Amino acid sequence: MARLHCVGVGIELAAHITPAAQKAIADSDVVFYAASDSIFEAWMAELHPNAHSLQKFYQDGKSRKTSYQEMASEIVQALEQNQSVAAVFYGHPGVFVQPASFAMKAAEKQGHQVIMLPGISAEDCLYADLNIDPGRFGCQMYEASQFLYYQRTIDTSAYLILWQIALVGDQSHTRFEEDKNNVQLFIEYMNQFYSLDHTVIVYEARASYFDDLRKVEIPLGQLTNVALSEKSTLVIPPSTKMKRNPFFTKQEKNLKKLKLIHSR
């Protein structure tokens, strides 16, 4: 039985990788990775002599979904010739990494052993960099286009985090840059729930220790004035206060009455 490790190396290059992830890479017969960064490529070459980039599957005008399926096929085919394969991805391999998901499902279907090794995700970095505790007010998060296409119940007393905001409204899955018209459409939709002067945050985590994190605070209505990239995440802080649950409030009053009766 061959073994596939889907490995997350975190967001910050070389600083976030766990010992378990590093061992899985070193012990594999062959390694695949998805990254266009030349520094990342050089790092992979240091970690394993038989490391191969999956970047060749991306092409202008080509659907990302097609590219992801081709990446997964390349990984699974390698399992037929090797006992151990590592597929390496930025961040966490289970978070917004469709090639990993496709490869794991196909490998399991063929009877191979599949192991996912988590990495530090953009979400983890966001909580640290913006000093947000999701347990304080609560937190909702969605992929931006999915959020726009489907009806969601929005709790304006909690944080709302929207991933891949630059690609909001892209149904072709071929774009890698923002469409200002789609961003404007998004603003108009969100204006049903938030005022246009409500402050939102455009966030991008550091890619390395030497980089600065990106944190742009701007009114919602001016979101089209900010340059957005594939890495941009939109954070919308609470705009209203949490309201007490009337059901619990009623039960709480009943409990107090019972305690008062028993105390007599």
Secondary structure, DSSP 8 states (H G I E B T S, - for coil): --EEEEEE-BSSTTTS--HHHHHHHHH-SEEEE----HHHHHHHHHH-TTEEE-GGG--TT--HHHHHHHHHHHHHHHHTT-SEEEEEESB-TTSS-HHHHHHHHHHHHTT-EEEEE----HHHHHHHHTT--HHHH-EEEEEHHHHHHS-----TTSEEEEE-GGGTT--SS---S--HHHHHHHHHHHTTTS-TTSEEEEEE--SSTTS--EEEEEEGGGGGGS---TT-EEEE---S-----HHHHHHHHHHHHHHHHHH-
